[in-house]
Amino acid sequence: MTLPEAVLAVILVANLFLTFGVVRRLRDHTTRFAALENPLEGGLGVGETVADFHAVAAEGSAVSAADLHDSVTVVSFVATGCHSCEEQLPTIRSKADDAVAGGARSMIVVVNVRAEREEADQLIAAVEGPGTVVEEPLGGSMQTAFGVKRYPSFFLVGPDRTVMATPGAADALPTVELRRTAELRS
């Protein structure tokens, strides 16, 4: 075997190993994307009750299912690496602000799918506002309680922890104006 043939053989073997690595990585990513964006799998439906959960808000306070009592709550789930989530961020933030201004609560759950701190921090900064922001890993307590399997996901939850609406997009979230209704009754 001549030197050029030996070099070519080494390059071919290296290429083979790299190709196998890329294929394995693609399989892993395909599985993760299927878990994130499978439109056939949703969460809790209208009329179902949110199960107990315990999480920690981005600022460090405890968050639990008890926080859903006594008020209507808009709950949004977004994930790192989710293109659809990024597209809807301005609307998600706007709807959360409107809910709080209207007398309701807002919770935005940032699911750190990739476990990359910088990406999660950027997403948290993009959704911070007057509501509560929670960060949790994939399969966290709040995702389990709401049955979330795709992102973004949205829920309007009544004061009795019953799901009132599950729109498929942030712009379809109903406007909550509890303060205005209370002022009109007075």
C-alpha positions as CSV (number, residue, x, y, z in Angstrom):
1,M,0.0,0.0,0.0
2,T,1.4,3.3,-1.0
3,L,1.4,6.4,1.2
4,P,-1.5,8.1,-0.7
5,E,-3.6,5.0,-0.4
6,A,-2.9,4.8,3.4
7,V,-3.9,8.4,3.9
8,L,-7.0,7.8,1.9
9,A,-7.9,4.7,4.0
10,V,-7.4,6.7,7.2
11,I,-9.6,9.5,5.9
12,L,-12.3,7.0,4.9
13,V,-12.3,5.4,8.3
14,A,-12.5,8.8,10.1
15,N,-15.3,9.8,7.8
16,L,-17.2,6.5,8.6
17,F,-16.9,7.2,12.4
18,L,-18.1,10.8,12.0
19,T,-21.0,9.7,9.9
20,F,-22.1,7.2,12.5
21,G,-21.8,9.9,15.2
22,V,-24.0,12.3,13.1
23,V,-26.6,9.7,12.5
24,R,-26.8,8.8,16.3
25,R,-27.1,12.5,17.1
26,L,-29.9,13.0,14.6
27,R,-31.8,10.1,16.1
28,D,-31.5,11.7,19.5
29,H,-32.7,15.1,18.2
30,T,-35.6,13.6,16.3
31,T,-36.8,12.0,19.5
32,R,-36.5,15.3,21.4
33,F,-38.3,17.3,18.7
34,A,-41.1,14.7,18.6
35,A,-41.6,15.2,22.3
36,L,-41.7,19.0,22.0
37,E,-43.9,19.5,19.0
38,N,-46.2,16.6,18.6
39,P,-49.5,18.3,17.9
40,L,-51.5,15.1,18.6
41,E,-50.5,15.1,22.3
42,G,-51.8,17.9,24.4
43,G,-52.5,18.4,28.1
44,L,-55.4,18.7,30.3
45,G,-58.8,19.4,28.7
46,V,-61.5,21.8,29.5
47,G,-63.2,20.8,32.8
48,E,-60.3,18.7,34.1
49,T,-58.6,19.6,37.4
50,V,-55.0,20.5,37.7
51,A,-53.1,18.1,39.9
52,D,-50.9,19.1,42.8
53,F,-47.5,20.4,41.9
54,H,-44.5,22.1,43.6
55,A,-42.0,24.3,41.7
56,V,-39.7,27.2,42.3
57,A,-40.2,30.6,40.6
58,A,-37.3,32.2,38.8
59,E,-36.9,34.7,41.7
60,G,-36.7,31.8,44.2
61,S,-40.2,31.7,45.8
62,A,-42.2,28.5,46.1
63,V,-45.0,27.9,43.6
64,S,-47.7,25.2,44.1
65,A,-51.2,24.3,43.0
66,A,-52.5,26.3,46.0
67,D,-51.4,29.4,44.0
68,L,-54.2,28.7,41.5
69,H,-56.9,29.2,44.2
70,D,-59.0,32.4,44.5
71,S,-58.3,33.8,41.0
72,V,-58.4,32.9,37.3
73,T,-54.8,32.1,36.1
74,V,-53.3,32.2,32.7
75,V,-50.7,29.4,32.5
76,S,-48.3,29.3,29.5
77,F,-45.6,26.7,28.9
78,V,-42.7,27.6,26.6
79,A,-39.5,25.6,26.0
80,T,-35.9,26.4,25.1
81,G,-35.2,25.5,21.5
82,C,-38.9,25.8,20.5
83,H,-39.2,27.9,17.3
84,S,-43.0,28.3,17.7
85,C,-42.5,29.5,21.3
86,E,-40.0,32.1,20.2
87,E,-42.5,33.3,17.5
88,Q,-45.3,33.7,20.1
89,L,-43.2,35.3,22.9
90,P,-44.5,38.9,22.3
91,T,-48.1,37.7,22.4
92,I,-47.5,35.4,25.4
93,R,-45.9,38.4,27.3
94,S,-48.7,40.7,26.2
95,K,-51.5,38.3,27.2
96,A,-49.8,37.7,30.6
97,D,-49.6,41.5,31.2
98,D,-53.2,41.9,30.2
99,A,-54.3,39.1,32.6
100,V,-52.6,40.7,35.5
101,A,-53.9,44.1,34.6
102,G,-57.4,42.6,34.4
103,G,-57.1,41.1,37.9
104,A,-56.1,37.6,37.0
105,R,-52.8,35.8,37.6
106,S,-50.2,34.8,35.1
107,M,-47.7,31.9,35.3
108,I,-45.2,31.3,32.5
109,V,-43.3,28.0,32.8
110,V,-40.0,28.0,31.0
111,V,-39.0,24.4,30.2
112,N,-35.2,24.1,30.0
113,V,-35.2,21.2,27.5
114,R,-31.5,21.5,26.5
115,A,-30.2,22.1,30.0
116,E,-28.3,25.1,28.7
117,R,-28.2,27.9,31.3
118,E,-27.7,30.8,28.8
119,E,-30.6,29.8,26.6
120,A,-32.9,29.4,29.6
121,D,-31.8,32.8,31.0
122,Q,-32.6,34.5,27.7
123,L,-36.1,32.9,27.6
124,I,-36.8,33.8,31.2
125,A,-35.7,37.4,30.5
126,A,-38.0,37.5,27.5
127,V,-41.1,36.5,29.5
128,E,-40.5,38.3,32.8
129,G,-43.1,40.7,33.9
130,P,-45.8,41.2,36.5
131,G,-46.7,37.5,36.6
132,T,-44.8,34.5,38.0
133,V,-42.1,32.9,35.9
134,V,-41.1,29.3,36.7
135,E,-38.2,27.4,35.2
136,E,-38.1,23.6,35.3
137,P,-36.5,20.7,33.4
138,L,-38.3,18.6,30.9
139,G,-40.8,16.4,32.7
140,G,-41.0,18.8,35.7
141,S,-43.8,19.0,38.3
142,M,-45.9,21.6,36.6
143,Q,-45.7,19.9,33.1
144,T,-46.8,16.7,34.8
145,A,-49.7,18.4,36.6
146,F,-51.0,20.0,33.4
147,G,-50.2,16.9,31.2
148,V,-48.1,19.1,28.9
149,K,-46.4,17.2,26.0
150,R,-46.0,20.0,23.4
151,Y,-44.8,23.6,23.4
152,P,-46.1,26.1,23.6
153,S,-49.1,25.1,25.6
154,F,-51.7,27.4,27.2
155,F,-54.3,27.0,29.9
156,L,-56.9,29.3,31.5
157,V,-57.5,27.9,35.0
158,G,-60.4,28.8,37.2
159,P,-60.1,29.5,41.0
160,D,-61.1,25.9,41.7
161,R,-58.1,24.6,39.6
162,T,-60.4,23.5,36.8
163,V,-59.2,24.2,33.3
164,M,-61.6,26.7,31.6
165,A,-59.8,26.9,28.2
166,T,-56.9,25.4,26.3
167,P,-56.2,27.5,23.2
168,G,-53.7,26.3,20.7
169,A,-52.0,29.6,20.4
170,A,-51.2,32.6,22.6
171,D,-53.4,35.0,20.5
172,A,-56.4,32.7,21.2
173,L,-56.1,33.1,25.0
174,P,-59.3,34.8,26.2
175,T,-58.9,38.2,27.7
176,V,-59.5,38.2,31.4
177,E,-61.0,41.4,32.9
178,L,-62.0,40.6,36.4
179,R,-61.2,44.0,37.8
180,R,-63.3,45.7,35.2
181,T,-66.3,43.4,35.9
182,A,-66.0,44.0,39.6
183,E,-65.9,47.8,39.1
184,L,-69.0,47.6,36.9
185,R,-70.9,45.7,39.6
186,S,-70.0,48.3,42.3
